[in-house]
């Protein structure tokens, strides 16, 4: 009971930090001053370009209240098309958390979709029966595997949880001394959820490596963020379809006639 109370207090303190509870600030565009030659010096007010209209998740519909155009979504997040019918992102703190959760689930889903197709194509065993197949590689009992997964994933997920509320706090040498944590796992992009760096971007698709130092390319990173979230959402939708197919005893390859 005492541990639960301590954990709850820590979470509440985290939710009240400036990182999570930040406020929206108005963006004041600078008004350039232009001198006109051949005439008395005067100031010309140059109108700022109109902000690009927010994209809508319903084609050809740009308005319609918070169902179509929620006021708490400003289009700054990659893949933000105003879809939040339940209002989950009204609180800026939880909006950050839900985006983090969407990224993690989407990345797992992308890996799972590839694994399901490749696994069945290679072994011929449906993905929902792979663990029970006689020829399955399972040197441990189910209980041993479950316990090991809970311990290992619990350790990693607890570190991710703490790092979410206190960014960069887990990039310290004592956490994993064998892996040079500060060098390999530090957030090289400076953006939550996109670590980059030599370890997470070894091919430098979103940055460059100069004299052993990783430098993020903001323009490339923004394009990749949008591409990733689109693929992640497709993969999560695909996994939902796979679950329905499995309930009917079907597989993705079988549904495709392969």
C-alpha positions in Angstrom: 0.0 0.0 0.0 2.8 2.4 0.9 4.6 1.6 -2.4 1.3 2.3 -4.4 1.0 5.7 -2.6 4.6 6.6 -3.3 4.2 5.7 -7.0 0.9 7.7 -7.3 2.6 10.7 -5.7 5.5 10.4 -8.1 3.2 10.2 -11.1 1.3 13.3 -9.9 4.5 15.2 -9.4 5.5 14.2 -13.0 2.2 15.3 -14.4 2.7 18.8 -12.8 6.1 19.3 -14.3 6.6 22.1 -16.9 7.5 19.4 -19.4 4.1 17.9 -19.2 1.8 20.8 -18.2 3.2 23.3 -20.7 0.9 26.0 -21.9 0.1 27.2 -25.4 1.9 30.4 -26.3 0.9 32.7 -29.1 3.4 32.8 -32.0 4.1 36.4 -32.8 5.3 36.8 -36.4 8.1 39.4 -36.9 7.1 42.3 -39.1 10.0 43.1 -41.4 10.9 46.7 -42.2 11.4 47.6 -45.8 13.0 50.9 -47.0 11.7 52.2 -50.3 14.4 53.7 -52.5 13.8 57.1 -54.2 11.2 58.1 -51.6 11.2 59.3 -48.0 12.1 56.5 -45.7 9.0 54.8 -44.4 7.9 51.5 -43.1 6.0 49.1 -45.2 4.1 46.4 -43.3 4.5 43.1 -45.0 1.6 40.8 -44.4 2.7 37.4 -43.1 1.8 34.5 -45.2 -1.5 32.9 -44.1 -1.0 29.8 -42.1 -1.6 26.6 -44.0 -5.1 25.2 -43.3 -5.3 22.2 -41.0 -5.8 18.9 -42.7 -9.0 17.0 -42.0 -9.5 13.3 -41.4 -12.7 13.5 -43.4 -12.0 14.4 -47.1 -13.3 17.7 -48.3 -14.6 18.6 -44.8 -12.6 21.5 -43.2 -15.0 22.5 -40.4 -17.6 21.0 -38.1 -16.6 21.6 -34.6 -14.4 19.5 -32.4 -15.5 16.3 -34.1 -13.7 17.3 -37.3 -11.5 20.1 -36.2 -10.6 19.8 -32.5 -9.4 23.1 -31.0 -6.7 21.3 -28.9 -5.0 19.9 -32.0 -3.0 22.5 -33.9 -1.6 20.3 -36.6 2.0 20.4 -35.2 2.2 16.7 -34.5 3.2 14.5 -37.5 0.1 12.9 -39.0 -2.3 15.2 -37.1 -5.5 15.3 -39.2 -7.8 16.3 -36.3 -9.0 12.9 -35.4 -9.8 12.8 -31.7 -13.6 12.2 -31.3 -13.2 11.1 -27.7 -11.2 14.2 -26.7 -8.3 12.2 -25.3 -5.8 14.9 -26.2 -7.5 17.9 -24.5 -4.8 17.7 -21.7 -1.4 18.6 -23.2 0.3 16.2 -20.8 -1.8 13.3 -21.9 -1.6 14.3 -25.6 2.2 13.7 -25.3 1.6 10.4 -23.6 -0.9 9.2 -26.1 1.4 10.1 -29.0 4.2 8.2 -27.3 1.9 5.2 -26.8 0.8 5.4 -30.5 4.4 5.3 -31.6 5.3 2.3 -29.4 2.2 0.3 -30.4 2.7 1.2 -34.1 6.3 0.1 -34.1 5.5 -3.2 -32.4 2.7 -3.7 -35.0 5.0 -3.1 -37.9 7.4 -5.6 -36.6 4.6 -8.1 -35.9 3.1 -7.8 -39.4 6.4 -8.6 -41.0 7.0 -11.4 -38.6 3.6 -13.0 -39.2 4.1 -13.0 -43.0 7.7 -14.2 -42.9 7.1 -16.8 -40.2 4.2 -18.5 -41.9 5.8 -18.3 -45.3 8.9 -20.0 -43.9 7.3 -22.6 -41.6 3.8 -23.0 -42.9 2.5 -22.7 -39.4 -0.3 -20.1 -38.7 1.0 -17.3 -36.4 -1.6 -18.0 -33.7 -0.5 -21.6 -33.5 3.3 -21.1 -33.8 4.0 -21.5 -30.1 2.0 -24.8 -29.9 3.4 -26.4 -33.0 5.3 -29.7 -32.3 8.4 -28.3 -34.1 8.4 -24.9 -32.4 11.7 -23.8 -30.9 10.6 -23.5 -27.2 13.4 -24.6 -24.9 11.5 -23.1 -21.9 8.1 -23.7 -20.5 5.3 -21.1 -20.9 5.7 -20.0 -17.3 9.4 -19.5 -17.7 9.0 -17.5 -20.9 6.3 -15.4 -19.4 8.3 -14.7 -16.2 11.4 -13.8 -18.2 9.4 -11.5 -20.5 7.7 -9.7 -17.5 11.1 -9.1 -15.9 12.9 -7.9 -19.0 10.1 -5.9 -20.5 9.2 -4.6 -17.1 12.7 -3.3 -16.6 12.8 -1.6 -20.1 9.3 -0.2 -19.9 9.9 1.2 -16.4 13.0 3.0 -17.7 10.9 4.3 -20.7 8.2 5.5 -18.3 10.7 7.4 -16.1 12.4 8.9 -19.1 9.1 10.1 -20.5 8.5 12.2 -17.4 12.1 13.1 -17.0 13.8 13.1 -20.5 17.4 12.0 -20.7 17.3 10.8 -17.1 18.0 7.2 -18.1 21.0 8.0 -20.3 23.5 7.4 -17.5 26.5 5.1 -17.3 25.2 3.1 -14.2 22.0 2.1 -16.0 23.7 -0.2 -18.5 27.5 0.2 -17.9 28.4 -2.4 -20.6 26.8 -0.4 -23.4 28.2 3.1 -22.9 24.7 4.4 -22.3 25.3 8.1 -22.5 27.0 7.8 -25.9 24.7 5.2 -27.6 21.3 5.9 -26.0 21.3 9.6 -25.5 18.5 11.4 -27.4 20.6 12.7 -30.3 17.6 14.4 -32.0 16.5 16.1 -28.9 12.9 15.0 -29.7 10.9 12.7 -27.4 10.3 9.3 -28.9 12.9 9.8 -31.7 16.3 8.9 -30.2 18.3 8.8 -33.4 22.1 8.8 -32.9 24.7 6.2 -33.9 22.8 3.4 -32.2 19.2 4.0 -33.4 20.1 5.6 -36.8 23.3 3.7 -37.9 22.5 4.3 -41.6 22.1 8.1 -40.9 18.8 8.3 -42.8 17.8 11.2 -40.5 21.1 12.8 -39.9 24.8 12.9 -40.5 27.9 11.6 -38.7 30.7 14.2 -38.5 33.9 13.3 -36.7 32.0 10.6 -34.8 29.3 13.0 -33.7 25.7 12.5 -34.9 23.9 15.6 -36.1 20.1 15.3 -36.8 18.7 16.6 -40.1 15.5 18.4 -39.1 14.0 18.3 -42.5 14.6 14.6 -43.1 13.5 13.8 -39.6 10.1 15.5 -40.1 9.5 13.6 -43.3 10.4 10.3 -41.7 8.1 11.1 -38.7 5.1 11.5 -41.0 6.0 8.3 -43.0 6.5 6.3 -39.8 3.2 7.3 -38.2 1.3 6.5 -41.4 2.9 3.1 -41.7 2.4 2.5 -38.0 -1.3 3.2 -38.2 -1.7 0.9 -41.2 0.2 -1.9 -39.3 -2.1 -1.5 -36.3 -5.2 -1.7 -38.5 -3.7 -4.8 -40.2 -3.1 -6.5 -36.8 -6.7 -5.8 -35.9 -7.8 -7.6 -39.1 -5.4 -10.4 -38.4 -7.1 -10.9 -35.0 -10.5 -11.1 -36.6 -9.2 -13.6 -39.1 -7.6 -15.7 -36.4 -10.9 -15.9 -34.6 -12.3 -17.6 -37.7 -9.3 -19.9 -38.0 -7.8 -18.0 -41.0 -4.4 -16.5 -41.7 -3.3 -13.4 -43.6 -1.7 -15.6 -46.3 -4.7 -17.8 -46.5 -7.0 -14.9 -46.9 -4.8 -13.8 -49.8 -5.0 -17.3 -51.3 -1.3 -18.0 -50.8 
